[in-house]
Amino acid sequence: MELHYARLWFSFTLKHDLTDPYAFYATRADFESAFRTAVSCKRGDCAGCRRDDCDFAATFAQPVADDPEAVRRHQKPPLPFVFDFPTLPPAPNRGGVCELALTLVGSSVQHLPTYLAAVRLLIESKGGVPSGVAAESPGGERAGYAGDGSQPLPLLGSLDPSLTGPLPTETVTICLVTPLKLVRDGRLLKSLTFADFTRTLMRRVSSLAYHYEGAEPALDYRWLSGQSESVRTVASDCRFISWNGRPAGILGTARFAGDLEPFHLLLQLGQATHLGKGASFGFGCYRVEG
C-alpha cells in the first residue's frame, strides 16, 4: 500500500503573550476562514457555488463517492491535511519562536499555494508572525522552501527511509504524543486497546488513499480486524485527560504483544496521518517504537 504526502514546517514568533498553551488546537473554524480568504471567497458556505476549480471546495467540501461500497467502507471523505501544532510555552511567551508542521496528502498537494497562504493567515490570527517555511525530504532532512513554484516539493511516502526502519514482530510500543480521540457509539473511549487503535487507523489510512490517491488499498479489513483482537496489552500508562476543563482524549504509552507484522506498514503510515477525531488539527499524533 502506498500513500504519498508532503510535509512543510512553518516557523513563527509570538508577538504578544498567549496564556492558552493549546491555542492552536482549536483552529478548525479559523483555518476554514483563512482558507476562504486565501481563495478570495466571501461566501459563508459552498451551497450554490458554481466554481468547479475551487481549492476550498476540493479541501473542505469533497463529495461523497458514487460507489455504494466505497461509501460503506470509507464514508465521508476525510480532510486531506494534517497539522502538527506546538504546545506553547508558559506565559510570558511574547517573542518566543515556535513552529508547526502541515502534511498534505495525495492530490491536496495540487493546492499548495492556497495552503501556504492560509497557514500564514492562521498563524497571524493566533498572534504569530511567520518567519520561514521549510520542506521535509525523505529521511527527515529539511530545507528552506520558497513556495513560489521555483522549487519542487519533496514527496514522502510509505517507503520513506524515516518510516521503514525494522520493527519487531512480537512487541511494539505506541507513544501517544497528543490526545487520541477514539469514538464508539458516539462516545469518546476512555481506554486504549490495540483493536480499537488499528481499526480506526485502517479506516483513516484507507480512506485517505481512496479519496486522494485514487487507489483502493489492498487490505483485508475483516482479517486484520480479527487479528487485532489477538494482540494484547502488556503495559500501559495511558489515561484520559482534559485540556482547559474540556475532554481532550487518551494520552500515554502502551506496549502491545502478539503477531504484529501484518500491522507494521499501517502503524508506520499512521505516524504521518494521525488518527481519531480531530486528527487533521493535531490530535491523535503518535510514535511507534520497537
VENLINDA-V38107 format. One line per field, one symbol per residue. phi: phi as a letter, one per 40 degrees, with the letter a starting at -180 (. if undefined). burial: # if it has 16 or more other ideal C-beta (glycine too) atoms within 10 Angstrom, else .. A space follows every 10 residues. Layout:
# VENLINDA-V38107
phi = ???
burial = ???
This chain:
# VENLINDA-V38107
phi = .bacabbbbb babccacbcc cbdccbbdcc ccccccccbf bbccaccgcb cbbccccccb bccccccdcc cccbfcdccc aacbcccccc ccbdgccbab bbbbbfcccc bddccdcccc ccdcccgbbd bibbbcbdgg cbadbcgbgc bcccbbaccd dcbcccbccb babbbccbdb bbbbfgbccb bbbccccccc cdcccccccc cbbgbcdcbc dccccccccc cbcbaabcac bbbfgbdbhc bhbbbbbicb dcbdcdcccc cccfagcgdc bgcgcabbbc
burial = ..######## ##.#...#.. #######..# #.#######. #......... ...####### ....#..... ..##..#### ######.#.. ..#..#.#.# ######.##. ##.####### ###..###.# ..#####... ....#.#... ..######.# ..#...#... ####.##### ##.....##. .######### ########## ###...#.#. ...#..##.. #....#.#.# ..#....### ########.# ..######## ########## ######.#..
